[in-house]
Amino acid sequence: MKRFLLFLWASALTLAPGTAFAADKLDTGNTAWILTSTALVLFMTLPGLSLFYAGLVRAKNVLSVLMQCFTIACAVSIVWLIVGYSLVFEAGNAFIGGLGKAFFAGVGVDSLSGNIPETVFAMFQLTFAIITPALIVGSFAERMRFSALLIFSVVWVVIVYAPVAHWVWGGGWLGAMGALDFAGGTVVHINSGVAALVAAMLIGPRHGFPTTAMLPHNLPMAVTGAGILWVGWFGFNAGSALAADGAAGMAMLVTHISSAAGALAWMFAEWIKHGKASVLGIVTGMVAGLVGITPASGFVGPMGALLLGAIAGIGCYAATNYMKQVLKIDDSLDVFTVHGVGGIIGAILTGVFVAKGFGGVGFAEGVSMGGQVWVQIVSVIATLVYSGAVSFIILKIVDAMVGLRADANEESGGLDLMMHNESAYER
């Protein structure tokens, strides 16, 4: 058993995007690729996610969403400098990292993480920390106070994101168990998805939901943002190889295949049910396929990606319909049903499609499919429970401090004007 755990740990060190290790020589090719990937991942948030979300809300709330995403990018960057990077990647314990790299202590021009500069590694990981709380924005769009959003996001990154990222990528207990999460199925998508569900339930539905139609105000804007997400996701997944090599190439290939499969699966499911295929449906299915492949992208082959993407597309479509029509929970932009459910599907099926029979890299010596799937399930449950419980506590405290929700007049008038004294369009 001890030999098996050591083998899994060595594999995680090689493949996980969140592990820094010593090396003797800088590789300029790998450095160039991770620099590029870093820019791509930040491009996913600004402007990709920002435009995607902004296009999906009503016209009176466009600027509020853009402002929230932009502010999160700035605030999380400072938090990452002060304490975030250290809590994730500095040696600590199985639950949380230490403070030895607070304020980037020891991160200089010549310090290396593997064979790339540690500055590049730290910046690459920062982009993951930025997009994760930004995803949550979609769950309470059009009704959360800006002050509450700012406090929640900063605290959440430190208390929720940093521990979960450390568990998987920074030497924590899930990585030691052998949990496979190449680019953030649990760390990013399940983590943000369950926090989004808790936020949507606590803050309550928008006035008029579900009887009043709340249609996207600008679908071309949303599709533009979705297209940027698709391209930027190559940095997200292929960049997580931390090298310009065959693993990065395969990660890019399977990412594209899964996103295409997810888009078509959602489109056809909607077409069959409603008799028409929608633009919103195909782009949402694309995101579902991207989410599903994220934990698996360094471990599966093209056939596994095809199946995983299709399953994620159909599964997220069914979950979205169930959430809105049966549970009547107003997760405004379907964060939990796309990112949370897609992340769960991807994380668990990684344990299946990693098998060589599906074209994957295969299991570690002595590991069966059942054993790997069980480890994946444990990682999913741990993330759901921890993120859900702690997010609930943070939200309740923020509500007591400043109030989570805009008042009825502010919501009716639109957060653009009421929170920021600006309007996206002339009235």
C-alpha positions in Angstrom: 0.0 0.0 0.0 2.8 2.4 0.9 4.5 1.7 -2.4 1.2 2.4 -4.3 0.7 5.7 -2.6 4.3 6.8 -3.3 3.8 5.9 -7.0 0.6 8.0 -7.2 2.3 10.9 -5.5 5.1 10.8 -7.9 2.6 10.7 -10.8 0.8 13.7 -9.4 4.0 15.7 -9.1 4.6 15.0 -12.8 1.2 15.8 -14.1 -0.6 18.2 -11.8 -0.6 21.9 -12.8 -0.2 23.0 -9.2 3.0 21.4 -8.2 6.3 23.2 -8.0 9.5 21.2 -7.9 13.2 21.8 -8.1 15.1 21.7 -11.3 18.6 22.7 -12.5 18.0 24.4 -15.8 15.5 26.8 -17.3 13.7 25.5 -20.4 12.9 28.4 -22.7 10.4 26.5 -24.8 8.4 25.5 -21.8 8.6 28.9 -20.4 7.3 30.5 -23.6 4.4 28.1 -23.7 3.4 28.8 -20.1 3.7 32.5 -20.6 1.3 32.2 -23.6 -1.0 29.9 -21.6 -1.1 32.4 -18.7 -2.3 35.1 -21.1 -4.9 32.8 -22.6 -6.4 31.9 -19.2 -6.6 35.5 -18.1 -8.2 36.2 -21.5 -10.8 33.7 -20.5 -11.9 35.9 -17.7 -11.2 39.3 -19.2 -12.9 39.6 -21.6 -14.2 36.0 -22.2 -16.3 35.2 -19.1 -17.2 38.9 -18.7 -18.7 39.2 -22.1 -20.4 35.8 -21.9 -22.1 36.7 -18.6 -22.8 40.3 -19.6 -24.6 39.2 -22.8 -26.8 36.9 -20.8 -28.2 39.4 -18.3 -30.8 42.1 -18.9 -29.6 45.5 -20.3 -29.9 47.3 -17.0 -27.3 45.0 -15.4 -24.6 44.7 -18.1 -22.0 46.9 -16.4 -22.6 45.4 -13.0 -21.4 42.0 -14.3 -18.5 43.5 -16.2 -17.5 45.4 -13.0 -17.8 42.4 -10.8 -15.5 40.2 -13.1 -13.0 43.1 -13.5 -12.9 43.8 -9.7 -12.4 40.1 -8.8 -9.5 40.0 -11.2 -7.8 42.9 -9.4 -8.7 41.9 -5.8 -7.7 38.3 -6.2 -4.4 39.3 -7.7 -3.5 41.3 -4.6 -4.7 38.4 -2.3 -2.6 36.0 -4.3 0.5 38.2 -3.7 -0.1 38.6 0.0 -1.1 35.1 1.0 -2.9 33.0 -1.7 0.1 31.6 -3.5 1.8 30.6 -0.3 -1.3 28.9 1.2 -1.6 26.7 -1.9 1.9 25.8 -2.8 4.2 26.4 0.2 4.9 23.3 2.2 2.4 23.1 5.1 0.2 20.2 6.0 -2.3 17.9 4.3 -5.0 20.6 4.6 -3.3 24.0 3.9 0.0 25.3 2.9 2.4 27.5 4.9 3.2 31.2 4.9 6.8 30.9 3.8 6.0 32.5 0.4 3.7 35.2 1.6 4.2 38.4 -0.4 6.1 36.2 -2.8 9.0 35.8 -0.5 11.9 34.0 -2.3 10.2 34.3 -5.7 12.8 36.1 -7.7 14.1 36.3 -11.2 16.2 33.2 -10.9 13.9 31.0 -8.8 12.5 28.0 -10.7 9.5 25.8 -10.5 10.5 22.7 -12.4 12.2 24.1 -15.5 10.2 27.3 -15.8 10.6 30.5 -13.7 8.6 30.5 -10.5 7.3 33.9 -11.4 5.6 32.4 -14.5 4.3 29.4 -12.5 2.9 31.7 -9.8 1.2 34.0 -12.5 -0.2 31.0 -14.3 -1.8 29.7 -11.1 -3.1 33.2 -10.3 -5.2 33.1 -13.4 -6.9 30.0 -12.1 -7.5 31.7 -8.7 -9.1 34.6 -10.6 -11.5 32.8 -12.8 -12.9 30.5 -10.0 -14.7 33.2 -7.9 -15.6 35.0 -11.1 -17.6 32.0 -12.2 -19.7 32.3 -9.1 -20.9 35.8 -10.2 -23.3 34.2 -12.7 -25.4 32.6 -9.9 -26.4 35.8 -8.2 -26.2 38.1 -11.3 -28.6 41.1 -11.2 -29.3 41.1 -7.5 -26.2 41.1 -5.3 -24.7 44.2 -3.6 -21.3 45.2 -5.0 -19.8 45.5 -1.5 -21.0 42.1 -0.6 -19.6 40.6 -3.8 -16.2 42.2 -3.0 -16.0 40.9 0.6 -17.3 37.5 -0.3 -14.8 37.0 -3.2 -11.7 38.0 -1.2 -12.6 35.8 1.8 -13.7 32.9 -0.3 -10.4 32.7 -2.2 -8.4 32.5 1.0 -10.7 30.2 3.0 -12.2 28.0 0.3 -10.2 28.1 -2.9 -6.7 28.0 -1.3 -7.3 24.9 0.8 -9.0 22.9 -2.0 -6.3 23.8 -4.4 -3.7 22.7 -1.9 -5.5 19.4 -1.3 -5.1 18.5 -5.0 -2.1 20.4 -6.4 -0.1 21.7 -3.5 0.9 18.5 -1.6 -2.4 17.9 0.2 -4.4 14.9 1.1 -6.3 14.4 -2.1 -3.2 14.5 -4.2 -1.6 11.9 -1.9 -4.6 9.7 -2.4 -4.1 9.8 -6.1 -7.0 12.0 -7.1 -6.7 13.0 -10.8 -7.5 16.6 -11.6 -5.4 17.8 -14.4 -6.6 21.4 -14.8 -9.3 22.1 -12.2 -12.5 19.9 -12.4 -12.7 19.9 -8.6 -10.5 22.8 -7.7 -12.2 25.3 -10.1 -15.5 24.0 -11.3 -17.0 21.9 -8.6 -15.6 24.3 -6.0 -17.2 27.4 -7.7 -20.3 25.4 -8.7 -21.4 24.4 -5.3 -20.6 27.9 -3.9 -22.8 29.3 -6.6 -25.7 27.0 -5.7 -25.5 28.0 -2.0 -25.3 31.7 -3.0 -28.3 31.4 -5.3 -30.4 29.7 -2.6 -29.4 32.1 0.1 -29.9 35.3 -1.8 -33.2 34.2 -3.3 -34.6 34.4 -6.8 -34.8 37.6 -8.9 -38.2 39.4 -8.6 -40.5 37.8 -11.1 -38.7 34.5 -11.3 -39.9 32.0 -12.7 -43.0 33.5 -14.2 -41.4 36.6 -15.8 -39.2 35.9 -18.8 -35.6 37.2 -18.2 -34.1 36.8 -21.6 -30.5 37.6 -22.5 -30.2 41.2 -23.7 -27.4 40.6 -26.3 -26.8 37.1 -27.6 -24.0 38.1 -30.0 -22.1 39.5 -27.0 -22.6 36.2 -25.2 -21.5 34.1 -28.2 -18.4 36.3 -28.5 -17.6 35.7 -24.9 -18.2 32.0 -25.3 -15.9 31.9 -28.3 -13.1 33.5 -26.3 -13.7 31.0 -23.5 -13.3 28.1 -26.0 -9.9 29.5 -27.3 -8.7 30.5 -23.9 -9.5 27.1 -22.5 -6.5 25.7 -24.5 -4.3 27.6 -22.1 -6.3 26.4 -19.2 -5.9 22.7 -20.1 -2.9 22.3 -22.4 -1.0 24.8 -20.3 -1.5 22.6 -17.2 1.0 20.2 -18.6 3.6 22.9 -17.7 5.6 21.9 -20.7 5.4 22.3 -24.5 5.3 18.6 -25.2 3.1 15.7 -26.3 1.0 15.8 -23.1 0.1 19.5 -23.8 -0.7 18.6 -27.4 -3.0 15.8 -26.4 -4.7 18.0 -23.8 -5.4 20.6 -26.4 -6.8 18.0 -28.8 -9.1 16.4 -26.3 -10.3 19.7 -25.0 -11.4 20.7 -28.5 -13.1 17.4 -29.1 -15.0 17.4 -25.8 -16.2 21.0 -26.3 -17.5 20.2 -29.7 -19.2 17.0 -28.5 -20.8 18.9 -25.6 -22.1 21.6 -27.8 -23.7 19.2 -30.3 -25.1 17.0 -27.5 -26.9 19.9 -25.8 -28.0 21.3 -29.2 -29.6 18.0 -30.3 -31.2 17.4 -26.8 -32.8 20.8 -27.0 -33.8 20.3 -30.6 -35.5 17.0 -29.8 -37.4 18.5 -26.8 -38.4 21.9 -28.3 -38.2 21.3 -32.0 -35.6 24.0 -32.5 -31.9 24.4 -31.8 -30.9 27.6 -30.1 -27.7 29.6 -30.1 -27.7 29.9 -26.4 -28.0 26.1 -26.1 -25.1 25.3 -28.3 -22.7 27.7 -26.6 -23.8 26.5 -23.2 -23.3 22.9 -24.3 -19.8 23.9 -25.5 -19.0 25.2 -22.0 -20.3 22.0 -20.4 -18.0 20.0 -22.7 -15.1 22.2 -21.7 -15.8 21.8 -18.0 -16.2 18.0 -18.3 -12.8 17.5 -20.0 -10.9 19.8 -17.6 -10.0 17.3 -14.9 -9.4 14.6 -17.5 -7.5 16.5 -20.2 -4.0 15.2 -19.3 -5.2 11.6 -18.8 -7.6 10.7 -21.6 -7.5 10.2 -25.4 -9.7 11.4 -28.2 -12.4 8.7 -27.8 -12.6 9.3 -24.1 -13.0 13.0 -24.8 -15.8 12.4 -27.3 -17.8 10.3 -24.9 -17.1 12.6 -21.9 -18.1 15.7 -23.8 -21.3 14.2 -25.0 -22.2 12.9 -21.5 -21.4 16.3 -20.0 -23.5 18.1 -22.6 -26.6 15.9 -22.0 -26.1 15.7 -18.2 -25.8 19.5 -17.8 -28.8 20.1 -20.1 -30.9 17.8 -18.0 -29.6 19.3 -14.7 -30.4 22.9 -15.9 -34.0 22.0 -16.8 -34.5 20.2 -13.5 -33.1 23.1 -11.5 -35.3 25.7 -13.2 -38.5 23.8 -13.8 -38.7 21.5 -10.8 -36.6 22.9 -8.0 -37.2 26.5 -9.2 -33.8 27.7 -8.0 -32.7 30.9 -9.7 -29.1 30.2 -10.5 -29.2 33.1 -12.9 -26.6 31.9 -15.5 -26.6 28.2 -14.7 -23.3 28.1 -12.8 -24.0 25.0 -10.7 -25.7 23.0 -13.4 -22.9 23.7 -16.0 -19.8 24.1 -13.9 -20.8 22.1 -10.8 -22.5 19.2 -12.5 -20.1 19.2 -15.5 -17.2 19.2 -13.0 -18.7 16.2 -11.1 -19.3 14.3 -14.4 -15.8 15.0 -15.6 -14.1 14.2 -12.3 -15.8 10.8 -11.9 -15.5 9.8 -15.5 -11.8 10.7 -15.5 -11.5 7.5 -13.4 -13.1 5.5 -16.2 -11.7 7.1 -19.4 -8.1 7.1 -18.1 -8.1 3.4 -19.0 -6.0 2.4 -21.9 -9.0 0.7 -23.5 -10.5 4.1 -24.0 -7.2 5.6 -25.3 -6.1 7.0 -21.9 -2.7 6.9 -20.2 -3.8 4.0 -18.1 -3.9 3.4 -14.4 -1.0 3.4 -12.0 0.4 0.1 -11.1 -1.9 -1.9 -8.9 -4.9 0.5 -9.4 -8.1 -0.8 -10.8 -10.8 1.3 -12.5 -13.1 0.8 -9.4 -10.3 2.0 -7.1 -9.6 5.1 -9.2 -13.3 5.9 -9.5 -13.7 5.7 -5.8 -10.8 8.1 -5.2 -12.5 10.5 -7.7 -15.8 10.2 -5.9 -14.1 11.0 -2.6 -12.5 14.1 -4.1 -15.9 15.2 -5.4 -17.7 14.7 -2.1 -14.9 16.4 -0.1 -15.1 19.5 -2.4 -18.9 19.6 -2.3 -19.1 19.4 1.4 -16.2 21.8 2.3 -17.0 24.4 -0.3 -20.8 24.2 0.3 -20.5 24.5 4.1 -17.8 27.2 4.3 -19.4 29.3 1.5 -22.7 29.2 3.4 -20.9 30.5 6.5 -19.1 33.3 4.6 -22.3 34.4 2.9 -24.2 34.5 6.2 -21.5 36.7 7.8 -21.3 39.0 4.8 -25.1 39.3 4.9 -24.9 40.3 8.5 -22.2 42.9 7.7 -23.5 44.7 4.6 -26.4 42.7 3.3 -26.2 40.4 0.4 -29.0 41.6 -1.7 -29.8 44.8 -3.4 -33.1 46.3 -2.2 -36.3 46.1 -4.4 -35.8 49.6 -5.8 -32.2 49.0 -6.7 -33.0 45.7 -8.4 -35.9 47.2 -10.3 -33.8 50.1 -11.5 -30.9 47.9 -12.4 -27.6 47.5 -10.7 -25.7 49.5 -13.4 -27.4 52.7 -12.4 -28.1 52.0 -8.8 -24.7 50.5 -7.8 -22.3 52.3 -10.3 -24.2 55.4 -11.5 -23.6 54.4 -15.1 -25.6 52.9 -17.9 -24.3 50.7 -20.7 -26.8 52.1 -23.2 -28.5 55.4 -23.7 -32.1 55.5 -22.4 
